[in-house]
């Protein structure tokens, strides 16, 4: 049996399928090979680039499709598998697998933007997510488009155990928790009123508690008894402070009109008479001021009311004797002396 063979280089033109020469070909050109089916160049090798769906590839693998494109990328162990995606003149984005991992990362605009690890955890802005979803950004921002029932809702766990609910028709955001079938509303932010409400309507949750480093009840609202405690879990009055507390204190050597930011005023009349003027008593029912003289001179420390309001039932100024003190409290229409100290002669 004899074989026909040749050695050395051989020149060849295009290869055509004799039954369909115009539609099915292998096209050979200068540094270019194309596989043509159905009259289209579906696979092209141009220089060191390979094109699928394009006869002008500009990358190692360039896939162009007008419809849905399915791409399978694999690599041998120890090597990276990466997919570069670029549209028009936009900056390239990459989907890649770090070496020796089963993780998947999305690389956009110079940084890893999303990371899916092999434990099912997702990181946005971090490549080391420690929760099912970890967000790490200088200014985190999550936007949910309005959907069914004109609302946006975040549900954590498929049974809506924790819900953040935005009602857009009646502007409010509600934080709810479901415990054993009992849904409790923990916090409500209502856009219709300028306030943040905790435990609105005592919806199964009656208390509000804030912890500090050393106290489990640094601030405690007992919803059942309508009492507030500071440093206590069992407030016995409307306000129960189980610790020291401070009020504003300042010194005056000249005439001064008190404000809502004042409480204790130390008056020094050593250089002459000093007149203190009270603000209107209207709108500040219960407000208290303490006026203390710290000099022993014969100069006068006078206290005037606002306009025609009264002090202890009189429109005349009150006075504080040398080294004495006077406490005043508003009843929403005038001022009353609650305590007075006169230095004994």
SENU-956477 format. One line per 10 residues: for each residue x, y, z of C-alpha. Coordinates in Angstrom, 2 decimals. Layout:
<recs>
X:Y:Z  ...
</recs>
This chain:
<recs>
0.00:0.00:0.00  1.37:3.40:-0.94  0.69:6.81:0.69  0.73:10.21:-0.95  2.55:12.74:1.21  4.42:16.03:0.96  7.01:17.87:3.03  7.71:21.57:3.57  5.27:24.50:3.42  2.10:24.39:1.43
-0.14:27.26:0.32  -3.92:26.83:0.56  -6.90:28.98:-0.31  -10.29:29.04:1.37  -12.00:25.73:2.12  -15.60:25.49:1.05  -18.26:22.86:1.61  -19.08:21.70:-1.84  -22.77:21.38:-1.09  -23.05:24.93:0.30
-19.97:26.94:-0.82  -21.40:30.40:-0.08  -22.71:29.64:3.41  -20.17:27.22:4.93  -16.44:28.03:4.62  -13.11:28.27:6.35  -11.73:31.65:5.28  -7.94:32.06:5.24  -6.49:35.56:5.04  -3.32:37.31:6.16
-2.95:36.49:9.89  -6.68:35.73:9.95  -8.81:32.59:9.97  -12.62:32.60:10.09  -15.16:29.82:10.41  -18.23:30.77:8.41  -21.64:29.13:8.84  -25.00:30.35:7.63  -23.18:33.03:5.70  -21.77:34.60:8.91
-18.26:34.56:10.34  -19.11:33.05:13.75  -15.58:32.19:14.92  -12.53:34.29:14.06  -8.84:34.05:14.92  -7.19:37.38:14.18  -3.56:37.60:15.25  -3.56:36.51:18.90  -7.24:37.40:19.44  -10.30:35.16:19.11
-13.68:36.55:18.23  -17.11:34.98:18.56  -19.82:36.90:16.79  -17.31:39.54:15.60  -14.69:39.58:12.85  -12.66:42.30:14.62  -11.74:40.93:18.09  -9.81:43.32:20.37  -9.07:40.94:23.26  -7.90:37.41:23.91
-11.55:36.40:23.70  -14.07:38.88:22.36  -17.71:37.77:22.40  -20.32:39.92:20.67  -23.97:38.94:20.59  -27.17:40.81:19.86  -29.09:38.38:22.02  -28.40:36.37:25.18  -24.79:35.25:25.59  -23.83:32.23:27.69
-20.13:31.94:28.49  -18.45:29.19:30.49  -15.00:30.06:31.86  -12.82:27.42:33.51  -9.20:27.25:34.60  -6.83:24.65:35.92  -6.16:24.51:39.67  -3.90:27.31:40.88  -4.78:29.68:38.06  -7.21:32.59:37.89
-10.35:32.48:35.81  -11.42:35.97:34.73  -14.00:37.42:32.42  -13.58:40.97:31.10  -16.75:42.81:30.18  -16.67:46.07:28.28  -19.43:47.98:26.52  -18.63:50.74:24.05  -16.12:53.23:25.45  -16.90:52.40:29.10
-14.26:51.28:31.60  -13.82:47.53:31.68  -15.36:45.39:34.41  -14.15:41.96:35.44  -15.68:38.86:36.98  -12.89:36.75:38.45  -12.11:33.90:40.80  -9.19:34.37:43.23  -6.58:31.61:43.07  -7.15:28.52:45.26
-10.71:29.62:46.15  -14.26:28.97:45.07  -15.09:32.65:45.58  -16.40:35.01:42.93  -15.55:38.70:42.71  -16.88:41.58:40.63  -14.19:44.14:39.82  -15.42:47.53:38.58  -13.65:50.88:38.14  -10.41:49.86:39.81
-11.69:47.96:42.85  -13.47:44.80:43.99  -17.10:45.93:44.40  -18.83:42.65:45.25  -17.54:39.40:46.69  -19.38:36.06:46.91  -17.51:33.53:49.03  -17.91:29.77:49.03  -19.89:29.92:52.31  -22.68:31.81:50.60
-21.76:35.16:52.17  -21.95:38.33:50.07  -19.75:41.36:50.59  -20.37:44.77:49.04  -17.37:47.05:49.46  -15.44:44.27:51.22  -13.74:41.03:50.18  -14.10:39.48:53.65  -17.84:39.35:54.42  -18.51:38.02:57.91
-22.30:37.89:57.62  -24.75:36.65:55.02  -24.69:40.22:53.66  -21.94:42.64:54.68  -21.97:46.24:53.49  -18.83:48.33:53.87  -18.89:51.87:52.46  -18.03:55.39:53.59  -21.58:56.43:52.70  -23.74:53.29:52.50
-26.89:53.73:50.44  -29.57:51.14:49.70  -32.49:52.09:47.49  -35.60:50.02:46.98  -37.98:50.97:44.22  -41.65:51.32:45.03  -43.47:48.13:44.23  -46.68:46.36:45.02  -49.03:48.25:47.36  -46.97:51.41:46.88
-44.35:50.45:49.45  -40.80:49.23:49.82  -39.95:46.56:52.36  -36.82:44.80:53.59  -37.47:41.37:55.08  -34.73:39.52:56.96  -35.43:35.75:56.92  -38.12:34.33:54.69  -40.78:34.54:57.43  -40.40:38.30:57.84
-39.00:37.89:61.35  -37.50:41.36:61.04  -39.11:43.93:58.76  -38.21:47.46:57.77  -41.32:48.76:56.08  -41.61:52.00:54.14  -45.17:53.10:53.50  -45.04:55.71:50.75  -48.71:56.70:50.63  -48.68:57.59:54.34
-45.04:58.53:54.73  -43.50:56.43:57.48  -40.91:53.74:58.12  -41.67:51.01:60.64  -39.22:48.57:62.26  -41.06:45.41:63.33  -39.93:42.18:64.97  -41.86:38.88:64.95  -41.18:36.70:67.99  -43.10:33.46:68.24
-45.97:34.77:66.19  -46.20:38.05:68.13  -45.31:41.07:66.02  -43.91:44.02:67.92  -43.41:47.46:66.47  -40.08:48.68:67.80  -39.75:52.05:66.11  -41.74:54.26:63.75  -40.44:57.23:61.78  -43.49:59.15:60.59
-42.97:61.74:57.87  -46.34:63.33:58.63  -45.12:64.57:62.03  -41.68:65.93:63.06  -40.84:63.10:65.45  -39.43:59.62:65.84  -41.79:57.39:67.80  -40.71:54.32:69.76  -43.45:51.88:70.84  -46.31:53.75:69.15
-49.61:52.65:70.66  -47.80:50.22:72.99  -47.95:47.61:70.23  -47.05:44.58:72.39  -43.76:46.29:73.30  -44.09:48.44:76.41  -40.53:49.39:77.38  -37.65:51.27:75.81  -34.12:50.77:77.11  -30.70:52.22:76.27
-27.54:50.57:77.58  -24.17:52.13:78.38  -20.81:50.52:79.10  -21.61:50.01:82.77  -25.40:50.10:82.97  -28.06:48.00:81.28  -30.65:50.71:82.04  -28.80:53.96:81.39  -32.08:55.28:80.00  -35.27:53.35:80.62
-38.88:54.12:79.72  -41.39:51.91:81.52  -44.30:51.98:79.08  -46.63:50.25:81.52  -46.22:52.79:84.35  -45.44:55.87:82.24  -42.17:56.48:84.10  -38.63:57.26:82.98  -35.51:56.08:84.75  -31.90:57.14:84.41
-29.58:54.48:85.78  -32.47:52.42:87.13  -34.71:49.65:85.81  -37.55:50.44:88.23  -38.32:54.17:88.19  -40.64:55.06:91.06  -41.62:58.50:89.77  -42.36:60.08:86.42  -38.61:60.84:86.33  -36.26:58.86:88.53
-32.55:59.69:88.36  -30.41:57.14:90.15  -27.21:59.16:89.85  -25.86:62.66:90.21  -27.09:65.28:87.77  -25.97:68.76:86.79  -27.61:72.01:85.71  -26.21:75.04:83.94  -24.32:77.53:86.13  -22.74:80.87:85.20
-21.54:84.09:86.82  -22.77:87.65:86.13  -21.29:91.02:87.16  -23.56:93.24:85.04  -27.17:93.44:83.88  -28.39:90.27:82.15  -31.59:88.72:80.73  -32.00:85.04:81.57  -32.65:82.48:78.81  -33.81:78.90:78.52
-30.18:77.82:78.72  -29.71:79.21:82.25  -30.42:77.64:85.61  -28.08:78.85:88.38  -26.75:82.41:88.25  -23.95:83.57:90.56  -24.32:87.34:90.91  -21.37:89.51:91.96  -22.39:93.09:92.79  -18.95:94.16:94.00
-18.64:96.73:91.19  -22.19:98.09:91.40  -25.86:97.23:91.17  -26.86:94.31:88.90  -30.32:93.79:87.41  -31.42:90.35:86.18  -34.48:90.21:83.92  -36.57:87.03:83.74  -37.93:85.75:80.42  -41.67:85.53:80.01
-43.22:82.84:82.20  -45.66:81.91:79.43  -44.72:78.72:77.62  -42.17:77.48:80.20  -44.35:76.18:83.03  -42.21:74.52:85.70  -38.93:76.18:84.69  -36.75:77.03:87.68  -33.97:79.54:88.26  -31.62:79.82:91.23
-30.07:83.26:91.89  -27.15:83.35:94.35  -25.31:86.47:95.60  -21.59:85.84:96.09  -20.65:89.35:97.37  -21.19:91.02:100.75  -21.48:94.62:99.52  -24.41:96.98:100.02  -25.04:97.15:96.27  -28.36:95.81:94.98
-29.17:92.64:93.03  -32.63:93.18:91.54  -34.78:90.71:89.56  -37.31:92.09:87.10  -40.15:90.19:85.42  -40.96:90.44:81.72  -43.45:93.21:80.95  -46.32:93.25:83.44  -45.83:89.68:84.70  -45.71:89.20:88.45
-43.16:87.78:90.87  -44.84:86.35:93.97  -48.03:88.16:93.01  -46.38:91.57:92.59  -45.12:93.53:89.62  -42.35:95.02:91.79  -38.83:93.72:91.33  -37.56:91.04:93.69  -34.17:91.35:95.29  -31.44:89.09:96.62
-29.64:90.17:99.79  -25.85:90.03:100.11  -24.65:86.40:100.28  -28.29:85.29:99.98  -30.10:83.25:97.33  -33.53:82.98:95.72  -35.23:80.17:93.77  -38.01:81.02:91.29  -40.39:78.81:89.29  -42.83:79.59:86.48
-46.53:78.66:86.61  -46.94:79.62:82.93  -48.21:83.14:83.73  -45.84:84.46:86.40  -43.01:83.54:88.80  -43.12:82.26:92.39  -40.47:82.18:95.09  -39.86:78.54:95.93  -37.00:79.06:98.36  -35.13:82.03:99.78
-32.00:82.25:101.90  -30.96:85.36:103.81  -27.48:85.47:105.29  -27.88:86.05:109.05  -26.51:89.33:110.40
</recs>
